[in-house]
Amino acid sequence: MLLEPGDGKTLSRFDDKFRAQAKLWQLGAADAARAQTSINELLRLIEEGGHADSPITASVSYDDLDLTIKLSYKGTLPYVASEQRLPGGMVEEQIFAAGLSGFLSSVFPDRLNSQQKDRNCEISLYFQT
C-alpha cells in the first residue's frame, strides 16, 4: 500500500487497510492492536519529523506465526530518544537503530530492523502472534 506523507490521512488510510487485511487473516485482536499501535507511532514519527521525501510504501505479511510490517521510503530514518547510554563513535544509523529499537521493542514489536542507503530507508517490524 502506498501512503502519502503530510496529507493528514496517512494513519487513517493505513489503519483501514490493515484492519481489513487482519480480518481476512483472522489475526487475533490483541496482536492486531499491538501492531497497529506500533506502526501508527512509527508513521507519526516519520510524518511529524518530515523524514519521508517520497510516498511511503507499506507491505504487510502474515504466516500464522509472524506478522511483518515493512516501510520503505526515500528520506532519513527518524531518531527516537532512548534512555540508554550510547557508546561513542556510533554513526547515525546505529544511533537510530539503538534509539528506535530501545523505544519500540520494549513496548510493541518483537523485533525491529532498519537500514538506510543513499536516502533509501527501510524499517521492518516483526510481531510473533
Phi and psi in degrees as GROMACS dihedral restraints (atoms count N, CA, C in turn):
[ dihedral_restraints ]
;  ai    aj    ak    al  type     phi  dphi    fc
    3     4     5     6     1  -104.6    20    10
    4     5     6     7     1   126.8    20    10
    6     7     8     9     1  -118.6    20    10
    7     8     9    10     1   129.2    20    10
    9    10    11    12     1   -91.4    20    10
   10    11    12    13     1   117.9    20    10
   12    13    14    15     1   -70.7    20    10
   13    14    15    16     1   146.4    20    10
   15    16    17    18     1    82.4    20    10
   16    17    18    19     1     1.7    20    10
   18    19    20    21     1   -91.1    20    10
   19    20    21    22     1    -1.0    20    10
   21    22    23    24     1    78.3    20    10
   22    23    24    25     1    -4.8    20    10
   24    25    26    27     1  -119.0    20    10
   25    26    27    28     1     6.3    20    10
   27    28    29    30     1   -56.7    20    10
   28    29    30    31     1   -49.5    20    10
   30    31    32    33     1   -66.3    20    10
   31    32    33    34     1   -44.9    20    10
   33    34    35    36     1   -67.6    20    10
   34    35    36    37     1   -35.1    20    10
   36    37    38    39     1   -65.9    20    10
   37    38    39    40     1   -43.6    20    10
   39    40    41    42     1   -63.9    20    10
   40    41    42    43     1   -46.1    20    10
   42    43    44    45     1   -55.3    20    10
   43    44    45    46     1   -47.1    20    10
   45    46    47    48     1   -60.5    20    10
   46    47    48    49     1   -47.3    20    10
   48    49    50    51     1   -68.6    20    10
   49    50    51    52     1   -40.3    20    10
   51    52    53    54     1   -65.6    20    10
   52    53    54    55     1   -44.9    20    10
   54    55    56    57     1   -59.4    20    10
   55    56    57    58     1   -41.8    20    10
   57    58    59    60     1   -63.5    20    10
   58    59    60    61     1   -43.6    20    10
   60    61    62    63     1   -67.9    20    10
   61    62    63    64     1   -41.9    20    10
   63    64    65    66     1   -61.4    20    10
   64    65    66    67     1   -37.3    20    10
   66    67    68    69     1   -65.8    20    10
   67    68    69    70     1   -42.6    20    10
   69    70    71    72     1   -61.5    20    10
   70    71    72    73     1   -39.9    20    10
   72    73    74    75     1   -79.2    20    10
   73    74    75    76     1    -8.7    20    10
   75    76    77    78     1    58.1    20    10
   76    77    78    79     1    41.9    20    10
   78    79    80    81     1   -71.3    20    10
   79    80    81    82     1   136.9    20    10
   81    82    83    84     1   -57.9    20    10
   82    83    84    85     1   146.2    20    10
   84    85    86    87     1   -59.3    20    10
   85    86    87    88     1   -42.4    20    10
   87    88    89    90     1   -66.0    20    10
   88    89    90    91     1   -41.5    20    10
   90    91    92    93     1   -65.3    20    10
   91    92    93    94     1   -43.3    20    10
   93    94    95    96     1   -63.4    20    10
   94    95    96    97     1   -43.2    20    10
   96    97    98    99     1   -65.1    20    10
   97    98    99   100     1   -40.7    20    10
   99   100   101   102     1   -63.6    20    10
  100   101   102   103     1   -44.7    20    10
  102   103   104   105     1   -66.1    20    10
  103   104   105   106     1   -43.2    20    10
  105   106   107   108     1   -63.8    20    10
  106   107   108   109     1   -42.6    20    10
  108   109   110   111     1   -62.7    20    10
  109   110   111   112     1   -42.6    20    10
  111   112   113   114     1   -63.2    20    10
  112   113   114   115     1   -49.3    20    10
  114   115   116   117     1   -69.8    20    10
  115   116   117   118     1   -33.9    20    10
  117   118   119   120     1   -62.6    20    10
  118   119   120   121     1   -41.4    20    10
  120   121   122   123     1   -64.9    20    10
  121   122   123   124     1   -41.9    20    10
  123   124   125   126     1   -66.1    20    10
  124   125   126   127     1   -44.2    20    10
  126   127   128   129     1   -62.3    20    10
  127   128   129   130     1   -38.1    20    10
  129   130   131   132     1   -63.1    20    10
  130   131   132   133     1   -43.2    20    10
  132   133   134   135     1   -62.4    20    10
  133   134   135   136     1   -42.2    20    10
  135   136   137   138     1   -65.6    20    10
  136   137   138   139     1   -45.8    20    10
  138   139   140   141     1   -69.1    20    10
  139   140   141   142     1   -48.9    20    10
  141   142   143   144     1   -65.6    20    10
  142   143   144   145     1   -31.9    20    10
  144   145   146   147     1   -84.3    20    10
  145   146   147   148     1    -5.1    20    10
  147   148   149   150     1    63.8    20    10
  148   149   150   151     1    34.4    20    10
  150   151   152   153     1   -80.2    20    10
  151   152   153   154     1   -22.1    20    10
  153   154   155   156     1   -98.3    20    10
  154   155   156   157     1   123.3    20    10
  156   157   158   159     1   -97.3    20    10
  157   158   159   160     1     3.6    20    10
  159   160   161   162     1  -146.6    20    10
  160   161   162   163     1   170.8    20    10
  162   163   164   165     1   -59.6    20    10
  163   164   165   166     1   151.0    20    10
  165   166   167   168     1   -95.9    20    10
  166   167   168   169     1   126.3    20    10
  168   169   170   171     1   -95.3    20    10
  169   170   171   172     1   122.5    20    10
  171   172   173   174     1  -113.0    20    10
  172   173   174   175     1   128.8    20    10
  174   175   176   177     1  -123.6    20    10
  175   176   177   178     1   141.1    20    10
  177   178   179   180     1  -127.9    20    10
  178   179   180   181     1   131.6    20    10
  180   181   182   183     1  -135.7    20    10
  181   182   183   184     1   154.2    20    10
  183   184   185   186     1  -147.2    20    10
  184   185   186   187     1   135.5    20    10
  186   187   188   189     1  -129.6    20    10
  187   188   189   190     1    33.3    20    10
  189   190   191   192     1    72.5    20    10
  190   191   192   193     1   -14.4    20    10
  192   193   194   195     1  -118.3    20    10
  193   194   195   196     1   -40.5    20    10
  195   196   197   198     1  -131.2    20    10
  196   197   198   199     1   140.8    20    10
  198   199   200   201     1  -107.9    20    10
  199   200   201   202     1   128.6    20    10
  201   202   203   204     1  -122.5    20    10
  202   203   204   205     1   131.0    20    10
  204   205   206   207     1  -122.4    20    10
  205   206   207   208     1   124.0    20    10
  207   208   209   210     1  -120.5    20    10
  208   209   210   211     1   129.8    20    10
  210   211   212   213     1  -111.3    20    10
  211   212   213   214     1   134.1    20    10
  213   214   215   216     1  -131.5    20    10
  214   215   216   217     1   138.3    20    10
  216   217   218   219     1  -166.8    20    10
  217   218   219   220     1   166.2    20    10
  219   220   221   222     1   -96.0    20    10
  220   221   222   223     1   135.3    20    10
  222   223   224   225     1   150.4    20    10
  223   224   225   226     1  -135.9    20    10
  225   226   227   228     1  -129.0    20    10
  226   227   228   229     1   156.4    20    10
  228   229   230   231     1   -79.0    20    10
  229   230   231   232     1   138.7    20    10
  231   232   233   234     1   -72.1    20    10
  232   233   234   235     1   151.6    20    10
  234   235   236   237     1  -106.1    20    10
  235   236   237   238     1   131.4    20    10
  237   238   239   240     1  -116.6    20    10
  238   239   240   241     1   122.5    20    10
  240   241   242   243     1   -61.9    20    10
  241   242   243   244     1   136.3    20    10
  243   244   245   246     1  -124.0    20    10
  244   245   246   247     1   149.6    20    10
  246   247   248   249     1   -81.9    20    10
  247   248   249   250     1    -6.8    20    10
  249   250   251   252     1   -75.6    20    10
  250   251   252   253     1   148.4    20    10
  252   253   254   255     1   -81.3    20    10
  253   254   255   256     1   130.0    20    10
  255   256   257   258     1   -98.4    20    10
  256   257   258   259     1   137.3    20    10
  258   259   260   261     1   -67.0    20    10
  259   260   261   262     1   151.2    20    10
  261   262   263   264     1   -66.6    20    10
  262   263   264   265     1   157.1    20    10
  264   265   266   267     1    82.9    20    10
  265   266   267   268     1    10.0    20    10
  267   268   269   270     1   -78.6    20    10
  268   269   270   271     1   140.6    20    10
  270   271   272   273     1   -83.6    20    10
  271   272   273   274     1   168.0    20    10
  273   274   275   276     1   -54.8    20    10
  274   275   276   277     1   -43.4    20    10
  276   277   278   279     1   -63.3    20    10
  277   278   279   280     1   -38.2    20    10
  279   280   281   282     1   -67.7    20    10
  280   281   282   283     1   -39.3    20    10
  282   283   284   285     1   -63.6    20    10
  283   284   285   286     1   -44.8    20    10
  285   286   287   288     1   -58.5    20    10
  286   287   288   289     1   -50.3    20    10
  288   289   290   291     1   -61.4    20    10
  289   290   291   292     1   -43.9    20    10
  291   292   293   294     1   -65.6    20    10
  292   293   294   295     1   -44.3    20    10
  294   295   296   297     1   -67.1    20    10
  295   296   297   298     1   -48.6    20    10
  297   298   299   300     1   -69.1    20    10
  298   299   300   301     1   -42.7    20    10
  300   301   302   303     1   -67.5    20    10
  301   302   303   304     1   -36.6    20    10
  303   304   305   306     1   -64.1    20    10
  304   305   306   307     1   -36.8    20    10
  306   307   308   309     1   -76.1    20    10
  307   308   309   310     1   -53.9    20    10
  309   310   311   312     1   -78.6    20    10
  310   311   312   313     1   -41.4    20    10
  312   313   314   315     1   -68.0    20    10
  313   314   315   316     1   -25.1    20    10
  315   316   317   318     1   -74.1    20    10
  316   317   318   319     1   -17.0    20    10
  318   319   320   321     1  -118.6    20    10
  319   320   321   322     1   -41.4    20    10
  321   322   323   324     1  -120.0    20    10
  322   323   324   325     1   -84.2    20    10
  324   325   326   327     1   -73.9    20    10
  325   326   327   328     1   158.5    20    10
  327   328   329   330     1   -80.5    20    10
  328   329   330   331     1   -25.9    20    10
  330   331   332   333     1  -153.1    20    10
  331   332   333   334     1   149.4    20    10
  333   334   335   336     1  -139.0    20    10
  334   335   336   337     1   132.1    20    10
  336   337   338   339     1  -124.8    20    10
  337   338   339   340     1   142.9    20    10
  339   340   341   342     1  -143.6    20    10
  340   341   342   343     1   151.4    20    10
  342   343   344   345     1  -155.7    20    10
  343   344   345   346     1   151.8    20    10
  345   346   347   348     1  -139.7    20    10
  346   347   348   349     1   129.5    20    10
  348   349   350   351     1  -144.0    20    10
  349   350   351   352     1   122.6    20    10
  351   352   353   354     1    50.5    20    10
  352   353   354   355     1    47.0    20    10
  354   355   356   357     1    67.6    20    10
  355   356   357   358     1     6.1    20    10
  357   358   359   360     1   -91.5    20    10
  358   359   360   361     1   112.6    20    10
  360   361   362   363     1  -105.3    20    10
  361   362   363   364     1   143.0    20    10
  363   364   365   366     1  -141.7    20    10
  364   365   366   367     1   126.7    20    10
  366   367   368   369     1  -126.2    20    10
  367   368   369   370     1   125.7    20    10
  369   370   371   372     1  -120.0    20    10
  370   371   372   373     1   131.5    20    10
  372   373   374   375     1  -114.4    20    10
  373   374   375   376     1   133.6    20    10
  375   376   377   378     1  -119.8    20    10
  376   377   378   379     1   134.3    20    10
  378   379   380   381     1  -127.7    20    10
  379   380   381   382     1   126.2    20    10
  381   382   383   384     1   -83.9    20    10
  382   383   384   385     1   130.9    20    10
